[in-house]
Amino acid sequence: MLQQRGAAVAAAGPAHAAARPAPAPAPPTAPRATRPLLLGTYTSEAGGGAGIGTAAYDTATGAITPGSVITGVDNPSYLALHPSGSTVYAVAEQDAGAVTAVALAPDGTYEVLGSRPTGGSGTTHLSVHPSGRWLLSANYGSGSVAVHPVAEDGALGERTDLVTHSSPPPGPGQGGPHAHQIVTAPDGGHVLAVDLGTDTVYTYALDESAGTLTEVSRAALTPGAGPRHLAFHPDGRFAYLACELDNTLVVCAYDPATGALTPGPGQPTGTGSGTSYPSQPVVTGDGAYVYLANRGPNSLTRYVVEDDGATLRLLDTVPVGGDWPRQLALSPDSSLLFAANQRSSTVTVFGIGPDGSLTAVGDPFPAPVAVCVLPLP
């Protein structure tokens, strides 16, 4: 279900003799709030889903209730919400990459508004520009990023730009560029594309009239690092970059004036020897804690943020409760952490304590080939 609400319950006092006045009824119990949850999957993979899964989560307990499936969407392995909350966008991670728009109605119904080709292959990530007027997508297979205009009703227009990462040369054993993420910096003035294949983060200026990208800066990571996903600190001056091939999390300084990203030394993930394949970092809304998913050991690393975002201190790791945590998401108030576990086809939920502690909530929620979880506000 896309939207669900609890019902108020009133408890009345017991019957009394006529000579004695009945006590006043107890006040109604406050309804327990539930919010929608969307689930990404692979429709072409054995055991995968039939489209975008829908569910509802209890904002207090984290308990998930299953809903229906939004069909007519191919391989929706990553999802992003329009700032208005009325449209969700999905990648089509396949040889002929595409992006799809789905309108979400308050009553839980939906309408697939159509798809547009990205001009690349293996579209793996997308995000909506804060203006709500442009959709940005990253093509992993072809190492390119694309821009599509967004209409008033949330539908997508024809692509306005496509940029391929032709330099620097690919990292060791990469064989080519592999754009893995594209996001807008908190200042809104620059767009950053993370390329795992070239060990580079590219910064672009987006022309908000024409929908075109102009490179203004690039940040080089250690050859073979394999940068995958970054997450910004709320103040916009630092970002935390997961490198999936050298098992590190890199603190990067960010200059909003120029768009320049400056990587620092790689931080350990606390997972010990062996390849941990870190996939995605998330930052709590108050900027106090960072969490990192590690697919190899199936764990979550906890960091406390220090020096106003400039430093991360590793606290510990905890089991994720599933196999191959592909993606993490926080509830809008940062009270819950959701992990999409691809190989176990589950979503696990953790409550976040005031000290940043993680406490597993309930049993893992079954979700076919869970590769993305998107809690809606």
N, C-alpha and C positions, 0 to 999 in steps of 0.2 A: 504494500500500500504506500502511496506517496504521501498521504497525510492521515494522521490518526490522532484522536483526542480522547482523553479519559473522561469518565463521567463522575460528577460530584455525588457523594453518598452522604445522606443525612441519617444520623442515628437518633431515634426518639427514646425517651425515658420509659420505664415500666409503668403499667397502669397503677393508680392509687385509689384509695377510698375517696368518695365524693367529698368527705369532710376535710380532706387535705388537698391543697392545691398541687397540681401536677408540676414537677420541675420543668424549667424551660428546656426545649430541645437543645441537644449539643450542636455546636456550629458545624456546618457542612465540612467534610474533609476536602481539602484542596485537591483538585484534579491533578493527577500525575501527568506531567507533560511528556509527549512523545514527538519526535521530529523525524522527517524522512531521511532515508539512507539509500544511496544508489550504489550499485555494485557492477564493476567492469569485469569482463571475461573474454575468452576466445570462443567464438561460435564455431570455428573450423577445427577445433582441437577435440580429440576424443575425450569425452567426459566434460566438455565445456558447456557453457550455458546457451540459451536460445536468444539472448539479447542482453539488454541492460536490466539487471535484477533490481527490484525495489523491495524495501523493507522499512521498518520504523524502529527507532531506538528510544529507550527510556532515558531521558536526560539526567535522571537521578541515579539509576542503577546500571545503565549501560546495556540492559537486556534488549535483545533484538527480536523483533517479530517479523516473520517473512511476509512478503507481499507478492504481487504479480510480476510479470516480465514485460518490459518494453521490447516488442519484437520489431523486425524490419531494420535492425541495426547490425551490421557485420563487424565482428571482431572488435568490440568496443573496449580495448584494453586500457584506455585512459579517458577520464571524464573531467570536465571543467564546467563550472556554473557561471552564467552571465551575472553581472552585478545586480541586475533587477531581480534575480531569482526565478525568472519565468521561463528560462531556456537552459537546457543542458547541452553540451557539445561532447561528441565522442570521436576518437580517432577510429579509423579502420586500418588496423595494423596488418597489412597484406602487401603483395607485390605492387599492386596499383593502389597506392596510398590515397586515403580520402578522409574527409571530416564530415560529420553529420550533425544536424541541429534537431533537437527534440523539444517541442513546447510542453511545459508542465502546467496543468491547471490546478487551482486550489482544491478542487473536488477530487483530485487523484487521477484524473484522466490525462491523456497525453496525445500528442500528434507529432509524427515524424515529419519535419518540414523539408527534408531532402538532404542530399549529400553533394559535396563538391570535391573534385580531384585536387590533391595537393601538388601534383607534378613530380612527386618523388615516390620512393618505395619504403615500406615498413614504417609508416607514420606511427610514432610511439608516444608522443607527448603533445599537448596543446594547452593554451591558456588564453584568457580573454583580456585584452587591454583594459585598464581601469575606466577608460572612456565608454566602454561597452560597444564601440563602433568597429573594432577589429579583432579577428581571431588569428592567433599565431600558432603555428604547428611546426614540429620537428620531424624530419624523415630520417630514421636511423639507417635504413638500408642504403640510401643514396647520399647521405651526409648533407642534407639541405634543409633550409627553413622556408616557410611559406606564410603569406598573409592573405586573408580573405576579409572582405567587408561584411559587416553585420547590419541587416536591415532593421527597421523599427520593430517588426514582429519577431525578430530573432533569427530569421532565415539568413542563409549565407549567399553572398554574391560570388561572381567569378573571381578567381585568384588575381590579386594585384601585384604580387611580387613573389619571386623564388630566387633564393641565394644559395649557391652550392659552396661548401667549404673546400676550396681547391688548394689551399696552402694554410699552414706548413705541411710537409709530408706526413703521412700517417705514422703513428707510433709503432714500436716494435711488435710485429706480428699482427697488426691491425688490418692491413690490406686496403684501407681506404678510410675516408671520413665517416663518422657515425654520429650524427646529431641526435642527442638523447633528451634534451630539455630546452624549452624556450620560455622565458618569463620576463615580465616587466619589473624593473627595479622599483622600490617603494616611492622614489621621487617622481615616477611616472614619465620621466624624460628619456629613459634609455631601456632598450630591450637586450637581454643577455641570452646567448645560445651556448649551451654546454655541449662540446663535441668529444665523445669518448675516443674516437679514432685518431684525431689529431692532437690529443692532449691539450686542448685549447678551449678557453671561454672567449667568445666573440661578443663585443658590445656594439650595438647598432642604435642609431637614431631613427625613430619612426616618423615619417612624414604623415601627419594625421589628416592631411587633405588628400594625398595621393595613395596612401597605403603602401609606401615603399620603404625599404631599409637601406641605410647607409652606414657602413662600418666606420666606427670612430676609435676603437681600441681593441686590443686582444691581449689576453693573459695566458702565458705559457706555463703549463704544469710540468712536473718531472716527466721525462720520456717514459712511457709505459705505465703512467699513473692510472689512466683510464677514468677521467672525470665523468660523472654520471648525472647527479642531481645536486642543486644547491638550494639553500633556504636562507632568506635574509633575516637578520635581527630586526625587530620592530623599528629601531631608530634609523635604519637604512644606511648605516656606515660600515657594517660588517656583514659578510655572508659566510655560510658554512657549507663546504663542498665535499661531497662523498666521492671518493675515488675507488672504483670497484676492483681495479687490478692490483694496486699496491696496498690495499687494506688500510687506508688512512682517511681521516677527516681533516680538511684543510681550512684554517681560518683565513679569510680573505678580507682585506681592507677595501672599501668601495668609496670612490669619490663621486658624489652626485653631480658635481659641476662638469666633470669631463667624461664620466662613465667608466673611468679606468678601474679595473679590478686588480688588486695586488695580492697574490697568494703568499701566505707564510709557509712555514715548515709543516709537513704532514703530522697530524696528531694520531696516536695509536687508538685502536678501537677497543682494546682490552680483551680481544678474543684469542690471544695466544698465537701459536705458530699455525701455519697453514693459511689458505686463502679464505677470507671471510666474506668476500663479495658484498661489501656494504652497498645498499641500494638507495636509501633515501633518508635524509635528515629532516626533522621538523623542529620548530622553535615555538615554545609556549607564547601565548599572547602578551605576557608581561616581560618576555625576553629573558627569563630567569634560567630556563633549562632547555637543553637540546637533547633530542632522542634520535638514535640512529639504528636502522634495521640492518642486521647482518644475516645474509641468506645461508652462508656456509654452515655456521654453528647454530643457526636458528635462534638468534638472540637479539636483544635490544640493549644498546649501550646508552648509559645515562651520563650526561655532562652537566655541570653547573657552569653558568656563564659569569665571568668575572671581568673586571676592568672595563665596565660599560660596553661589553660585547667583544673586546679585543682578545680575550683569553677564554679558553675552555679548560675546565679541570675534570678529568675523568673520575666518575664516582664508582660505577660498577656495571656489570651486565646482568640481565635477567632473561630467563627462557621466554621465548615468544609464544610458546604453546601451540605451534603449528610448524609446517614444513615449507621453507623457502619464502620468507616474508618479502614480497615484491614491492610493497608500497605501504606507507603509513599516512594517517590523517588524524588530526585533532578535531574534537568537537569545537564549535564556535567559541565556547567559553574556556577552552583548554582544560576542562575537567576530566575528559575521557580521551584515550588514545586507542585508535583502531588499527589493526594490522591485517592486511590482505595476504593470506598465505597460499601461494599458487599451487604447490604440489600436494598439500593436504586438503585443498578445496574448502578452506575455512576462513572465517574472520574471527580474530580474537580481540577482546576488549579489555582495557586496563583503566582503572581509576587512578587519577593523578592526585597525590597528596600535596599539602601546602609546602612540603619539603622536597617536592619533585619525585617522591617515591611512586612506584608502579605496583598496583595490586590487581591481579587478574580478576575479572568479573565473569562469573558464570561459566558455562561450557562453551567451547568453540562453536560458532554459528556456521552451519553448512552453507557453502556458496560455491557453485561449480567453477573450478579453475579461477579462484579469486585472485585477480591481479590489480584491482583498484577498488577502493572504498571511498565514497564521498558523502560525508554527513552534511545535510543541508541546514542552514540557519533557521 
